[in-house]
């Protein structure tokens, strides 16, 4: 008999998305270990950090956030397509994830983003994890878009708020 794969789809939701950490902890405590993780926006942040083995660090970060700290991460952009460059948050992710590639992760991981020119849903399942996460939470008008592979990408919440379809397609 073939083993059934367990997929975990983590959706968007801004600060409410930190609750995904508790969901993952609850699943693990129950002995349910996802084979596949797909995330959109904050779901990509939490899911990517979990898949890379950094759930404790992302939980510590989430618990440390105060209004003052949040504003400290907002590097305002006076030119271009987003109010915030997102570089400070990206740097924080790099501190924990470094050059980790998506292909090296176990469980499998995919982040969802939206291509600006076409509005198409883009599944980021290869390449640098930090870049995929950053693209997935690039809320239009707030964060600058991210260029990956010649495509300009925004927040995946625009096309797939809870990426169940990605988990199903992955196995």
Secondary structure, DSSP 8 states (H G I E B T S, - for coil): ------EEEE---GGGGGHHHHHHHHHHHTT---SEEEEETHHHHHHHHHHTT-HHHHHHHHHH--HHHHHHH--B-SSSSEEE--HHHHHHHHHHHTT-BGGG-SSEEEEEEEETTT--EEEE-SSBHHHHHHHHT--TEEE--EEETTEEEEEGGGT-SS-HHHHHHH-
